[in-house]
Amino acid sequence: MKIGEKIAGARRAQNLTQEQLADLLQVSRQAVSRWESGLAYPETDHLVRLSEILNVNCDYLLKDGVNENGEKVVEVKIIREVPARRQINFLFVLMLALFVLGVYFALFGTFNVVLELGREIRRETAVIVLAGVCGAAGYAMLAFGVKILVACVKKREYFFKKAKTE
């Protein structure tokens, strides 16, 4: 806060007008107005008299970080550090699920196709085609799982990842 703002605030706290303060200090009202607007500064002898009239300390008028009684004001900021919580990397979990399902479907489909083709009495073609589609879907899941795994490794994000800091 600037000296003019401090003078104006202390004057208002004492319920004085600029005219009344000027009369007490034996200066013009314009001088008080210039002090409060920051266009001029009071002389040293006026500062001492101002502090007596306004019931404030000279240090308050001249220094920052000092209250009306001249006591140093210390601003305390409490900063809490919040530990970054780890979040589950859902892409990595999806990749694991794709691997498990992909292996299951690939083995199931491949095994059934080979089994059906090796039998002498064959079932309908739809069963073989269905088993083949199941195997192909399993291999596609495995391929997509590998793609996600590569993306996670590049970002160095595995099962857990650090939360983004704000």
Secondary structure, DSSP 8 states (H G I E B T S, - for coil): --HHHHHHHHHHHTT--HHHHHHHHTS-HHHHHHHHHTSS---HHHHHHHHHHTT--HHHHH-SSB-TTS-B-------------EEE-HHHHHHHHHHHHHHHHHHHHHHHHHHHHH-SS---HHHHHHHHHHHHHHHHHHHHHHHHHHHHHHHT--SEEE----
